[in-house]
């Protein structure tokens, strides 16, 4: 394993392991393993990859500040990553599907333009989280086309991200079993 990869893994574990007591509290899932699933590009979709291998961690407690960190391959195949903070609003919805809005602000390091190098940008991201089961949810997020300098712009995209909750128990009253 390369030293940079070992360092990244060490940092991720150092951030996640102190939260392990929180996982056992039996509250609605606030700790998630995030897996990038699919992205839908508005333009030039044939020049970009739609499926992105990724892994991340999201701590998003309801109605309070949380954080997220992750690593993925972007739509051009470059190794990328993100880290940021989030604020989750109250849950809404019916018996089968529940949702919530998460407001996130990330520092994203990725290749933003074709044939370009990796760049780091601040990216605000509104997220709609739809919970299909008590422990499985989908984040729907994205960004519009953004012009940022020297005539360069990003491509608008909608991203669907699968999340697995780490701390669900059948004692949760939000999802009666």
Beta strands, then each sheet from edge to edge (+ up, - down):
strand 1: 31-41
strand 2: 54-59
strand 3: 65-73
strand 4: 79-88
strand 5: 92-93
strand 6: 98-111
strand 7: 118-131
strand 8: 136-143
strand 9: 147-149
strand 10: 152-153
strand 11: 157-165
sheet 1: 5+ 6- 4+ 3- 2+ 1- 11+ 8- 7+
sheet 2: 9+ 10-
end
